Amino acid sequence: MTDKSDVHRRDAVKEYIDGLYSPASEGLAELRRVGEEGHIPIILKDTETLIGVILQMKKPKNILEIGAAIGYSASYFSERAAGYSDAAKITTIEVDPLYANDAEENLKGRNNVTLVRGDARQVLAETDDEYDLVFIDAAKSHYAEFWEAVMPHVSEGAVIICDNVLMKGKTADPSIDEEGRFVTNIKYMRAFLDMITNDERVITSVIAAGDGMSISVVL
């Protein structure tokens, strides 16, 4: 059982860190408001900030996102990439047609972003493009398949970030899923994290930022 004092402590830490957050632009602040009020799965504030640091350190020229949702994170990548390279390109893939429609609208005017509709596994099987940073934020039970689909498209030094890997603590402690609604996702996510932390092609760190992130560097 989780101690209530531990929950309070975590909530206080999250509230404090979120209070330090500043949006990258007014447009992104508005899009975040729309996403949060609509309960749309956009990246959390501390996740965004950490990714921003990684982008500035890595300065990737070709970014791949699996899971566009309404286009928030792709918009964020676009703005951050513009700060270090006019040539940086972002490809974002979305399988859900309704989300893809929203993303298309929200990404208008972002000429360095290409929205691709379809299943990322099939899309990647049909391209030879290479990426130096990959962000996976889609169906949790398919992370292992997305990972293997990505690997032919990355080389030494590429960074692969996977979001929401802790699933509000349920990955670490399945008992949190009291009604058993996420048994399958928990099983797949635990297997995925075991796989990538033992994958000799990468070095991986799993951290508790946001809703849990894995950060891997290709060796």
C-alpha positions as CSV (number, residue, x, y, z in Angstrom):
1,M,0.0,0.0,0.0
2,T,1.2,3.5,-0.8
3,D,1.6,5.7,2.2
4,K,-0.6,8.9,2.0
5,S,2.3,11.0,3.0
6,D,4.3,9.7,0.0
7,V,1.4,10.6,-2.3
8,H,1.2,14.1,-0.8
9,R,5.0,14.5,-1.2
10,R,4.9,13.5,-4.8
11,D,2.0,15.8,-5.5
12,A,3.8,18.7,-3.8
13,V,6.9,18.0,-5.9
14,K,4.9,17.9,-9.1
15,E,3.1,21.1,-8.2
16,Y,6.3,22.9,-7.5
17,I,8.0,21.7,-10.7
18,D,5.0,22.6,-12.8
19,G,5.1,26.1,-11.2
20,L,8.5,26.6,-12.8
21,Y,7.2,25.8,-16.2
22,S,7.1,28.5,-18.9
23,P,5.5,27.8,-22.3
24,A,7.7,28.2,-25.4
25,S,5.2,30.5,-27.0
26,E,1.7,31.9,-26.7
27,G,0.5,29.6,-29.4
28,L,1.8,26.6,-27.6
29,A,0.3,27.8,-24.3
30,E,-3.1,28.0,-26.0
31,L,-2.8,24.6,-27.6
32,R,-1.8,23.1,-24.2
33,R,-4.9,24.7,-22.7
34,V,-7.1,23.1,-25.4
35,G,-5.4,19.8,-24.9
36,E,-5.6,19.7,-21.1
37,E,-9.2,21.0,-21.0
38,G,-10.2,18.4,-23.6
39,H,-8.3,15.6,-21.6
40,I,-6.2,14.9,-24.7
41,P,-3.0,13.0,-24.1
42,I,-0.4,15.7,-24.7
43,I,3.1,15.7,-23.1
44,L,3.2,16.9,-19.5
45,K,4.9,20.1,-18.6
46,D,8.0,18.5,-17.0
47,T,8.3,16.0,-19.8
48,E,8.2,18.9,-22.3
49,T,10.9,20.8,-20.4
50,L,13.2,17.7,-20.3
51,I,12.7,17.1,-24.0
52,G,13.6,20.7,-24.6
53,V,16.9,20.2,-22.8
54,I,17.6,17.1,-24.9
55,L,16.8,18.8,-28.1
56,Q,19.1,21.7,-27.3
57,M,21.9,19.3,-26.3
58,K,21.4,16.9,-29.3
59,K,20.3,19.4,-31.9
60,P,18.7,16.7,-34.1
61,K,18.2,17.4,-37.7
62,N,15.6,14.7,-38.4
63,I,13.0,14.0,-35.7
64,L,10.4,11.2,-35.8
65,E,7.4,11.2,-33.6
66,I,5.1,8.2,-33.3
67,G,1.7,9.4,-32.0
68,A,0.9,12.9,-33.1
69,A,-2.4,13.3,-31.2
70,I,-3.4,16.9,-31.8
71,G,0.0,18.0,-32.9
72,Y,1.2,19.6,-29.6
73,S,4.5,17.9,-29.2
74,A,5.3,18.1,-32.9
75,S,4.6,21.9,-32.6
76,Y,6.9,22.1,-29.7
77,F,9.7,20.2,-31.6
78,S,9.2,22.6,-34.5
79,E,9.7,25.7,-32.3
80,R,12.7,24.3,-30.5
81,A,14.3,23.0,-33.7
82,A,13.9,26.4,-35.3
83,G,16.1,27.8,-32.5
84,Y,19.1,25.7,-33.5
85,S,18.7,24.8,-37.2
86,D,16.6,26.1,-40.1
87,A,17.1,22.7,-41.8
88,A,15.7,20.5,-39.0
89,K,12.7,18.4,-40.0
90,I,10.0,16.7,-38.0
91,T,7.9,13.7,-39.2
92,T,5.0,12.9,-37.0
93,I,2.8,9.8,-37.5
94,E,-0.8,9.4,-36.4
95,V,-3.1,6.4,-36.9
96,D,-6.3,7.8,-35.5
97,P,-8.0,9.8,-38.3
98,L,-9.8,12.2,-35.9
99,Y,-6.5,13.1,-34.1
100,A,-4.8,13.4,-37.5
101,N,-7.4,15.9,-38.6
102,D,-6.8,18.0,-35.5
103,A,-3.1,17.7,-35.9
104,E,-3.2,18.8,-39.5
105,E,-5.1,21.9,-38.5
106,N,-2.8,22.7,-35.5
107,L,0.3,22.2,-37.6
108,K,-0.6,24.6,-40.4
109,G,2.2,27.0,-41.1
110,R,4.8,24.7,-39.6
111,N,6.7,24.0,-42.8
112,N,9.3,21.9,-41.1
113,V,6.7,19.3,-39.9
114,T,5.3,16.5,-42.0
115,L,2.2,14.7,-40.8
116,V,1.9,11.1,-42.0
117,R,-1.4,9.3,-41.5
118,G,-1.2,5.6,-40.8
119,D,0.2,2.8,-38.6
120,A,3.8,3.7,-37.7
121,R,4.9,0.1,-38.2
122,Q,3.8,0.0,-41.8
123,V,4.9,3.6,-42.5
124,L,8.5,2.8,-41.3
125,A,8.6,-0.4,-43.2
126,E,8.0,1.6,-46.4
127,T,10.7,4.2,-45.9
128,D,14.5,4.4,-45.9
129,D,14.6,7.7,-43.9
130,E,16.9,8.0,-40.9
131,Y,16.3,9.9,-37.7
132,D,18.6,11.2,-35.0
133,L,15.9,11.6,-32.4
134,V,12.7,9.5,-32.1
135,F,9.8,10.2,-29.7
136,I,7.4,7.3,-29.1
137,D,4.1,8.3,-27.5
138,A,1.4,6.0,-28.9
139,A,-0.4,2.8,-28.0
140,K,1.4,1.4,-25.0
141,S,0.9,-2.3,-25.8
142,H,2.7,-1.8,-29.1
143,Y,5.9,0.0,-27.8
144,A,8.0,-3.1,-28.4
145,E,6.8,-3.2,-32.0
146,F,7.4,0.5,-32.6
147,W,10.9,0.1,-31.1
148,E,11.8,-2.6,-33.5
149,A,10.3,-0.7,-36.4
150,V,12.4,2.3,-35.5
151,M,15.8,0.5,-35.1
152,P,16.6,0.2,-38.8
153,H,16.2,4.0,-39.1
154,V,18.6,5.0,-36.4
155,S,22.4,4.9,-36.1
156,E,25.1,5.5,-33.5
157,G,24.3,8.5,-31.3
158,A,20.6,8.7,-32.1
159,V,18.2,9.3,-29.1
160,I,15.0,7.4,-28.6
161,I,12.6,8.7,-26.0
162,C,9.5,6.8,-24.9
163,D,6.8,8.6,-22.9
164,N,4.3,7.4,-20.3
165,V,6.2,4.2,-19.5
166,L,5.2,4.2,-15.8
167,M,1.5,4.7,-16.5
168,K,0.8,6.6,-13.3
169,G,2.7,4.2,-11.3
170,K,0.9,1.0,-12.5
171,T,4.0,-0.3,-14.3
172,A,6.0,-0.3,-11.1
173,D,3.2,-1.4,-8.9
174,P,0.4,-3.3,-10.7
175,S,-1.7,-3.3,-7.5
176,I,-2.5,0.4,-8.2
177,D,-4.7,-1.0,-11.0
178,E,-7.3,-2.0,-8.5
179,E,-10.0,-2.8,-11.0
180,G,-7.7,-4.7,-13.3
181,R,-8.4,-2.5,-16.3
182,F,-4.8,-2.2,-17.4
183,V,-3.5,-5.7,-16.9
184,T,-2.5,-6.2,-20.5
185,N,-0.9,-2.8,-20.9
186,I,1.1,-3.3,-17.6
187,K,2.3,-6.7,-18.8
188,Y,3.4,-5.3,-22.2
189,M,5.1,-2.2,-20.7
190,R,7.0,-4.2,-18.1
191,A,8.2,-6.5,-20.8
192,F,9.1,-3.6,-23.0
193,L,11.2,-1.9,-20.3
194,D,12.9,-5.1,-19.5
195,M,13.7,-5.5,-23.3
196,I,15.2,-2.0,-23.9
197,T,17.2,-1.9,-20.6
198,N,18.8,-5.2,-21.8
199,D,19.1,-4.3,-25.4
200,E,22.8,-4.2,-26.3
201,R,22.2,-1.8,-29.2
202,V,21.5,1.0,-26.8
203,I,22.1,2.4,-23.3
204,T,18.8,3.3,-21.5
205,S,17.7,5.2,-18.5
206,V,14.2,5.0,-17.2
207,I,13.2,8.1,-15.2
208,A,10.1,9.3,-13.3
209,A,9.8,12.6,-15.0
210,G,6.2,13.3,-16.2
211,D,4.5,9.9,-16.3
212,G,7.7,8.1,-16.8
213,M,10.2,8.3,-19.7
214,S,12.8,6.0,-21.1
215,I,15.7,7.7,-22.7
216,S,18.0,5.6,-24.9
217,V,21.1,6.4,-26.9
218,V,22.0,4.1,-29.8
219,L,25.5,2.6,-29.4
